Amino acid sequence: MQIPLRSNTTTQGRRMAGARSLWRANGMKEEHFGKPLIAVVNSFTQFVPGHAHLHNIGQHIKGLIEKQGYFAAEFNTIAIDDGIAMGHDGMLYSLPSRDVIADSVEYMCNAHKVDAIVCISNCDKITPGMLMAAMRLNIPAVFVSGGPMEAGEVDDRHLDLVDAMVMAADSNISDEYLAKVEENACPTCGSCSGMFTANSMNCLAEAIGLALPGNGTIVATHANRKRLFEEAVEKIIAATQTYYYEGNDKVLPRSIATRDAFLNAMKLDIAMGGSTNTVLHLLAIAHEAGVDFTMSDIDRLSRQTPNLCKVAPNSHYHIQDVNRAGGILSIMGEMERGGLLETNVNRIDGKTLAEAISEYDIKRETVTEDAFRRFKSAPGGGRNLVMGSQESTFKVLDDDREKGCIRSIEHAYNKDGGLAVLFGNIAEKGCIVKTAGVDSSIFQFKGKARVFNSQEDAVNGILGDAVQKGDVIVIRYEGPKGGPGMQEMLYPTSYLKSMQLDKYCALITDGRFSGGTSGLSIGHVSPEAAGGGAIGLIRDNDDIEIDITRRSINLLISEEELAERRKAEDAKGKDAWQAGERERNVSKALKAYASFVSSADLGAVRLID
């Protein structure tokens, strides 16, 4: 049974003469009417190195689609560079931009009755925003990221953006050496080279099944990155035909991104020690897909899934090293050997996950030559801002599962995984810590609270020596509502690291962290302070106890004292649960966001349905 094309609404019938006239002015020809309309959803911008190289690829994809007899039209979404927006009030806009992106894709595709989409994403909020839109639309969709940046190199040492930020705060680093690091930390186009949020999400798009093998790991500069875009055209044409002409809905986003797919993706996230931001995004994407996926699932999975891969900022490896080790499907191959995955799930390439692992896990006897082609894609070295412009190859792949970049379950970095959910009287609805970035010596930590009502005050306190070894830094009123916008706290954690305090202090916040954060950094505390959470009741010098092994985080005061503090705060009326005299310019756009947004444990989605 054929499914009517959505685009027929604007291309068929006498009443659509005006619309057809406009389509003709856009380049649509007579033979295109009545055939699928495919949108190329791009995110090109010259503000973000992860997107600056995408200006021509959309038109290349359009041309390839039209060679198949269909009509394609390109549009762009916004894209914020979190690294540039970091450390000032620009970061307030980062997380809200995820919803703007999702809305804009939905608006464009529904207004013009698009039949299918090719999504060209890359950096932090763009991939999740587009994934949210794909779930809402539920039309054939394939994702291709712009690819990761090559790691920088100084004095034979690989480094990245976070190294530059940490060194900038280290008074022992000379201006001359810092300048050298600054010039070389980000050498190419692409998303920053560690397992930060952008690369984490592009890897998870593979795990969910809406992106192709190598999507998260092949560097942006390599010719095989451009080939991924060309392969995406083949897949979207096939998916469009399967759905509309054969009536088979197995290729739709909601048929691919099932509960099992989300569980697989979360397990991968834990196994590879991905950014804590991925928790927010997976919860939000699942919400749009109508999938029951919660913090309780994440807590359970974090106790079952070992940490099989450590990448910067948690080791010397970078994403290019994950590619050399066989990419995401090789990590999932190790997980499958341990019975950790549900492999009978669909993918946009027409394979089941079991079939994809069989073909692309480099440790399998069934691995294909195509897998070797993808995973031998190496960095070219030097300054390069052009996509797909080099064809360097690794001479040998890293298949050492004992001491290599990717480990077997028997040789896991940590049996408990790279992410954990903690609960306690500070976080009744949970909070997140990236255990892959925490030194095991401080898995149990007890210290005195140093309370700040903004990130800016915390930075001043850290740099002003108000924080000492053994302290628990509390940064509150930075949640989705309280910020508003749930800022990332990369500068506070980077400064702690530069001052050699990262192994001697903890930091807890109702805000969030960059994927570049390491140390005992606990974010997403829910409920947030602005929502009446107990983090808003902590006082300086209170004792706080954190136990990652037991998954607990608690303020060490009596229930009676906590209740008295809550009663006193509630008595402040309209001034209750506010950050006090904090100076912050909150625009109307941010106020609108704050009025709808939910807490972090729900993915900071808008509560409008």
C-alpha positions in Angstrom: 0.0 0.0 0.0 1.4 3.4 -1.0 1.5 6.3 1.4 0.4 9.6 0.0 3.2 12.1 -0.3 3.0 15.0 2.2 4.2 17.3 -0.6 1.1 16.5 -2.7 -0.6 19.1 -0.5 1.4 21.9 -2.2 2.0 20.4 -5.7 -1.2 18.7 -6.7 -4.7 20.0 -7.8 -6.0 23.2 -9.3 -6.0 25.1 -6.0 -2.3 24.8 -5.7 -1.5 26.7 -8.9 0.0 29.5 -6.9 2.2 27.2 -4.8 3.4 25.4 -8.0 4.2 28.7 -9.5 6.4 29.5 -6.5 8.0 26.0 -6.6 8.9 26.6 -10.3 10.5 29.9 -9.2 12.6 27.7 -6.8 13.8 25.5 -9.6 11.2 22.7 -9.5 10.5 21.2 -12.9 7.3 19.6 -14.3 8.7 16.1 -13.8 9.3 16.8 -10.1 5.6 17.4 -9.3 4.1 14.3 -7.7 7.5 13.0 -6.6 9.0 13.2 -3.1 10.3 16.5 -1.9 13.5 16.1 0.2 14.8 18.8 2.5 18.5 19.2 3.1 18.6 20.6 6.6 21.9 22.3 6.9 23.5 24.2 9.8 26.3 26.2 8.0 27.6 29.2 9.9 30.9 31.0 10.0 30.7 31.4 13.8 31.5 27.7 14.5 34.4 25.7 13.2 32.3 22.6 13.4 29.9 24.2 10.8 32.1 26.6 8.8 32.9 23.9 6.3 29.3 23.0 5.5 28.6 25.8 3.1 28.9 23.8 -0.1 27.9 20.3 1.0 24.2 21.0 1.1 24.1 22.0 -2.6 26.2 18.9 -3.4 23.6 16.7 -1.7 20.8 18.6 -3.4 22.4 17.9 -6.8 22.8 14.2 -6.1 19.2 13.9 -5.0 18.0 15.6 -8.1 20.0 13.2 -10.3 17.6 10.6 -8.9 14.7 12.5 -10.3 13.5 14.0 -7.0 13.5 17.7 -6.0 15.6 18.8 -3.0 15.7 22.2 -1.2 18.2 23.3 1.4 17.6 25.5 4.4 19.8 26.3 7.5 19.3 26.3 11.2 21.2 28.4 13.7 24.3 27.0 15.5 25.9 28.4 18.6 29.6 27.8 19.4 29.6 26.9 23.1 33.3 27.5 23.3 32.9 31.1 22.2 29.7 31.6 24.2 31.5 30.2 27.3 32.4 32.3 30.3 29.9 35.1 29.7 26.1 35.6 29.4 26.2 34.2 25.9 26.1 30.7 27.4 22.6 31.4 28.7 21.4 31.0 25.1 23.1 27.7 24.3 20.6 25.1 25.7 17.5 27.1 24.7 18.9 27.1 21.2 18.3 23.4 21.1 14.5 24.0 21.1 14.8 26.9 18.6 16.6 24.5 16.3 14.0 21.7 16.8 11.2 24.2 16.2 12.7 25.8 13.1 13.2 22.4 11.4 9.6 21.4 12.3 8.3 24.8 11.1 10.1 24.6 7.7 9.3 21.0 7.0 5.6 21.2 8.0 5.0 24.6 6.3 6.4 23.3 3.0 5.1 19.7 3.5 8.5 18.0 3.1 8.5 14.2 2.6 12.0 13.4 3.9 15.1 15.0 5.4 18.9 14.8 5.3 20.1 16.5 8.5 23.6 18.0 8.4 24.5 18.7 12.0 27.6 18.7 14.1 28.0 20.7 17.3 26.5 20.6 20.7 22.9 21.6 20.5 22.4 21.2 16.7 22.5 17.4 16.6 20.0 16.9 19.5 17.8 19.8 18.2 17.6 18.1 14.8 17.0 14.7 16.3 14.1 16.1 18.4 12.6 17.6 15.2 13.0 14.3 13.3 11.0 12.5 16.1 8.3 15.1 15.9 8.0 14.9 12.1 8.5 11.2 11.9 9.3 11.2 8.2 12.3 9.4 6.6 15.5 11.0 8.0 19.2 10.4 7.8 21.9 12.2 9.8 25.4 13.1 8.7 27.6 15.2 10.9 30.3 17.6 9.7 32.8 15.4 11.5 35.3 15.9 14.3 38.3 18.3 14.2 41.8 16.8 14.1 43.6 16.9 17.4 46.1 19.7 17.7 49.8 19.0 18.3 52.5 20.9 20.1 55.9 19.3 20.8 54.7 15.9 19.8 51.8 16.0 22.2 48.2 15.9 21.0 45.9 18.6 22.6 42.6 20.3 22.2 40.5 23.4 23.2 40.3 22.4 26.8 44.1 22.2 27.1 44.2 25.8 26.0 41.6 26.9 28.5 43.3 25.1 31.4 46.7 26.4 30.5 45.4 29.9 30.3 44.6 29.8 34.0 47.9 28.2 35.0 50.4 30.9 36.0 53.2 28.4 35.5 52.6 28.4 31.8 54.5 31.1 29.9 52.8 33.5 27.6 54.9 32.2 24.7 54.0 28.6 25.3 50.3 29.5 25.7 50.4 31.4 22.4 51.8 28.3 20.8 49.0 26.1 22.3 46.3 28.6 21.3 47.5 28.6 17.7 47.6 24.8 17.4 44.8 23.5 19.7 42.1 23.8 17.0 43.9 23.2 13.7 41.1 22.2 11.4 37.4 22.5 10.7 35.1 20.1 12.6 33.8 19.6 16.1 36.3 19.8 18.9 38.5 16.7 19.0 37.7 15.2 22.4 34.7 13.2 23.7 32.9 16.4 24.3 29.2 17.0 23.7 29.2 17.4 19.9 31.2 14.2 19.2 29.3 12.3 21.9 26.0 13.1 20.3 27.2 12.3 16.8 28.4 8.9 18.1 25.0 8.4 19.8 23.2 9.2 16.5 25.0 6.1 15.1 23.9 4.0 18.1 20.3 5.1 17.8 20.4 4.0 14.2 19.8 7.3 12.3 23.4 7.9 11.2 25.9 5.8 9.2 29.1 4.0 10.4 31.9 6.5 11.0 29.5 9.4 11.5 30.9 10.2 14.9 34.5 9.5 14.3 35.8 10.1 10.8 37.6 13.5 10.8 36.0 16.4 8.9 39.0 16.9 6.6 39.0 13.3 5.2 37.6 12.4 1.8 35.6 9.6 3.5 33.7 12.3 5.4 32.4 13.6 2.0 31.6 10.1 1.0 29.4 9.7 4.0 27.3 12.6 2.8 27.0 10.9 -0.6 26.1 7.6 1.0 23.4 9.5 3.0 21.8 10.4 -0.3 21.5 6.7 -1.3 20.0 5.9 2.1 17.4 8.7 2.1 16.3 7.8 -1.4 15.9 4.2 -0.4 14.1 5.1 2.8 11.7 7.4 1.0 10.9 4.7 -1.5 10.4 2.1 1.2 8.0 4.3 3.1 5.9 6.1 0.5 5.9 3.5 -2.4 6.0 0.3 -0.4 4.1 1.5 2.7 6.7 0.1 5.1 7.2 2.4 8.1 10.3 0.5 9.5 12.5 3.3 8.1 10.7 6.1 10.1 12.6 7.8 13.0 10.1 6.5 15.6 10.4 3.0 14.2 14.2 3.1 14.5 14.5 5.1 17.7 12.6 2.7 19.9 13.0 2.2 23.6 15.6 -0.5 22.9 17.5 1.9 20.6 17.6 4.5 23.4 18.7 1.9 25.9 21.5 0.9 23.5 22.5 4.5 23.0 22.6 5.2 26.7 24.7 2.1 27.3 27.1 3.2 24.6 27.3 6.7 26.3 28.2 5.1 29.6 30.7 2.7 27.9 32.5 5.5 26.1 32.4 8.1 29.0 30.4 10.6 26.9 29.5 14.1 27.9 27.0 14.5 30.7 25.0 16.8 28.4 24.0 13.7 26.4 21.8 12.7 29.3 19.7 15.9 28.9 19.6 15.4 25.2 18.6 11.7 25.1 15.8 12.4 27.6 14.6 15.2 25.4 14.8 13.2 22.2 13.0 10.3 23.8 10.3 12.7 25.0 9.7 13.8 21.4 9.7 10.2 20.2 7.1 9.3 22.8 9.5 6.7 24.3 9.4 6.0 28.1 13.0 6.6 29.0 13.9 8.2 32.3 16.6 8.9 34.9 15.7 5.6 36.5 16.7 3.8 33.3 20.0 5.7 33.2 20.7 4.9 36.9 20.1 1.2 36.3 22.2 1.1 33.1 25.1 2.9 34.7 25.4 0.1 37.3 25.5 -2.6 34.5 27.7 -1.1 31.8 31.5 -0.9 32.0 33.6 1.9 30.8 35.3 0.6 27.7 36.7 3.8 26.1 38.4 6.9 27.6 38.9 9.9 25.4 40.0 13.5 26.1 39.5 15.1 28.5 39.8 11.9 30.4 42.8 10.4 28.6 45.4 11.2 25.9 43.2 9.7 23.2 41.1 11.8 20.8 38.2 11.0 18.5 40.5 10.2 15.7 42.0 7.5 17.9 38.5 6.0 18.4 38.2 5.8 14.6 41.5 4.1 14.3 40.3 1.6 16.9 37.2 0.7 14.8 34.8 3.4 15.7 31.5 3.2 17.5 30.4 -0.1 16.1 33.6 -1.7 17.5 32.7 -0.4 21.0 29.2 -1.8 20.5 30.8 -5.0 19.3 32.6 -5.4 22.6 29.3 -4.6 24.4 27.5 -7.2 22.3 30.0 -9.8 23.3 29.0 -9.2 26.9 25.3 -9.4 26.2 24.7 -5.7 26.9 22.8 -4.8 23.7 19.5 -5.5 22.1 20.7 -6.0 18.5 17.4 -6.7 16.8 16.7 -3.1 16.1 16.4 -1.3 12.8 18.8 1.3 11.3 18.4 3.8 8.5 20.9 1.9 6.4 18.5 -1.0 6.2 20.5 -3.3 8.5 19.8 -4.5 12.0 22.3 -3.5 14.6 23.5 -7.1 14.7 24.2 -7.0 11.0 26.0 -3.6 11.3 28.2 -4.9 14.1 29.0 -8.0 12.1 30.2 -5.9 9.2 31.9 -3.0 11.0 33.4 -4.4 14.3 37.1 -4.7 13.2 37.6 -7.7 15.6 35.0 -9.9 13.8 36.0 -12.4 11.1 33.0 -11.1 9.2 34.3 -7.5 9.0 34.1 -5.9 5.6 36.7 -4.0 3.5 34.3 -1.1 3.7 34.9 -1.0 7.5 38.7 -0.9 7.0 38.2 1.9 4.5 36.3 4.0 7.0 38.4 3.4 10.0 41.7 3.9 8.3 40.6 7.5 7.7 43.4 9.5 9.4 44.1 13.1 10.2 46.1 15.0 7.6 48.0 17.2 10.0 48.4 21.0 9.9 45.9 23.8 9.4 43.0 22.7 7.1 39.6 24.3 6.9 38.2 22.3 3.9 36.0 19.3 4.2 37.1 16.1 2.6 40.3 17.6 1.3 42.8 14.9 2.3 43.1 11.1 2.1 45.7 10.2 4.8 45.4 6.7 6.2 46.5 4.9 9.3 49.0 2.3 8.5 47.6 -0.1 11.1 44.4 -0.1 13.1 44.3 -0.2 16.9 42.8 -3.6 17.7 44.4 -4.0 21.1 41.4 -4.6 23.4 43.7 -5.0 26.5 45.6 -1.7 26.5 44.3 0.2 23.4 41.8 3.0 23.0 38.8 0.6 23.0 38.9 -2.1 25.7 37.1 -5.4 26.0 34.8 -6.0 29.0 37.5 -8.1 30.6 40.0 -5.2 30.4 37.5 -2.3 31.1 38.7 0.9 32.5 36.0 0.7 35.1 33.4 -2.0 35.7 30.7 0.5 36.6 30.8 2.7 33.5 31.7 6.3 32.6 28.5 8.1 33.9 26.6 7.7 37.1 23.3 9.0 38.6 23.5 10.1 42.2 20.5 10.6 44.5 20.1 12.0 48.0 18.6 14.9 50.0 20.5 17.4 47.8 19.2 15.8 44.6 15.9 13.9 45.2 15.3 13.6 41.5 19.0 12.8 40.7 22.1 14.4 39.4 24.9 13.3 37.0 28.6 12.8 37.3 31.0 11.7 34.6 32.9 9.1 36.5 35.3 8.5 33.6 36.8 11.9 34.5 37.0 11.3 38.3 40.1 10.1 40.0 39.1 6.9 41.9 40.8 8.3 45.0 37.8 10.7 45.4 34.9 8.4 44.6 34.1 9.0 48.3 34.3 12.6 49.3 33.3 14.7 52.3 33.9 18.4 52.5 32.7 21.9 53.6 30.3 23.8 51.3 31.4 27.0 49.6 28.2 28.4 48.2 27.9 30.7 45.1 24.7 31.9 43.5 26.2 32.3 40.0 29.0 30.9 37.9 30.6 34.3 37.8 30.9 34.5 41.6 32.3 31.0 41.7 35.0 31.8 39.2 35.9 34.9 41.2 36.0 32.8 44.4 38.2 30.1 42.8 40.6 32.6 41.3 40.5 34.7 44.5 41.6 31.8 46.7 38.3 31.5 48.5 38.3 27.8 47.7 40.6 25.4 49.5 41.5 21.7 49.3 38.6 19.7 50.7 35.9 22.1 49.8 32.7 21.3 48.0 31.9 24.2 45.6 28.1 24.7 45.2 27.0 26.8 42.2 23.2 27.2 42.2 20.5 29.2 40.5 22.1 28.1 37.2 19.5 25.5 36.3 17.1 25.6 33.3 14.8 28.1 35.1 17.2 29.7 37.5 19.8 30.7 34.9 17.8 30.7 32.9 19.3 28.4 30.3 21.4 26.1 32.4 24.9 27.4 31.7 27.9 25.1 31.3 30.5 25.3 34.1 33.7 24.7 32.1 35.6 27.7 33.4 35.2 26.8 37.1 36.3 23.2 36.5 39.1 24.3 34.2 40.4 26.8 36.8 40.3 24.1 39.5 42.3 21.9 37.2 44.8 24.6 36.5 45.3 25.2 40.2 45.7 21.5 40.9 42.6 21.4 43.0 40.6 19.0 40.8 41.6 16.0 42.8 41.0 17.7 46.1 37.7 19.5 45.6 34.2 18.7 44.4 31.8 20.9 42.5 28.0 20.5 42.5 25.6 22.6 40.5 22.0 22.7 39.1 23.7 23.9 35.9 25.5 21.6 33.6 29.0 20.9 32.3 30.9 21.0 29.1 31.9 17.7 27.6 35.4 19.0 28.3 34.9 18.9 32.0 36.7 16.4 34.3 37.1 16.0 38.0 34.5 15.4 40.7 32.0 17.7 38.9 28.3 16.9 39.6 25.7 18.6 37.5 22.0 18.6 36.7 21.0 18.6 40.4 17.2 18.2 40.4 15.1 19.8 41.6 17.1 23.0 40.8 17.3 25.8 43.3 14.8 28.0 41.4 12.4 25.1 41.5 12.6 24.7 45.3 15.4 22.2 45.3 17.4 21.5 48.4 20.6 22.8 46.7 19.0 26.2 47.4 19.1 25.5 51.1 22.8 24.7 51.5 24.9 27.2 53.5 28.6 27.9 53.7 30.5 25.4 55.9 27.7 22.8 55.7 29.1 19.3 55.5 28.4 17.5 52.2 29.1 13.8 51.6 29.4 12.3 48.1 29.7 8.6 47.5 29.9 7.6 43.8 30.1 3.9 44.7 26.8 4.1 46.6 25.4 6.6 44.1 24.6 9.1 46.9 25.0 12.8 47.6 23.8 14.3 50.9 23.8 17.4 52.9 24.7 16.3 56.4 22.1 18.1 58.5 19.0 16.7 60.2 15.7 16.4 58.4 14.3 18.8 61.0 16.9 21.4 60.2 16.4 21.0 56.4 12.6 21.5 56.9 13.2 24.6 59.0 15.4 26.1 56.2 12.8 25.3 53.6 10.1 26.9 55.8 12.2 30.0 56.1 12.9 30.2 52.4 9.2 29.8 51.5 8.3 32.6 53.9 10.2 35.1 51.7 7.2 35.1 49.3 8.0 36.4 45.8 11.7 36.6 46.8 11.8 32.9 47.7 14.1 30.6 45.7 15.8 33.5 44.0 19.5 34.3 43.4 19.3 37.5 45.4 21.2 40.5 44.2 22.9 38.8 41.3 23.4 41.1 38.3 22.2 39.4 35.1 20.5 40.7 32.1 17.7 38.3 31.3 16.1 39.0 27.9 12.5 38.4 27.0 13.5 35.3 24.9 15.1 33.8 28.0 12.2 34.7 30.2 9.9 32.9 27.8 12.1 29.9 27.9 12.2 29.9 31.7 8.4 30.0 31.8 8.0 26.7 30.0 11.1 24.7 30.7 11.1 21.6 32.9 13.9 20.4 35.2 17.0 18.6 34.1 15.8 15.2 35.2 13.2 15.5 32.4 15.7 16.6 29.9 14.9 20.3 30.2 12.1 19.9 27.7 9.3 22.5 27.6 6.2 21.6 29.5 3.6 22.4 26.9 2.0 19.0 26.2 
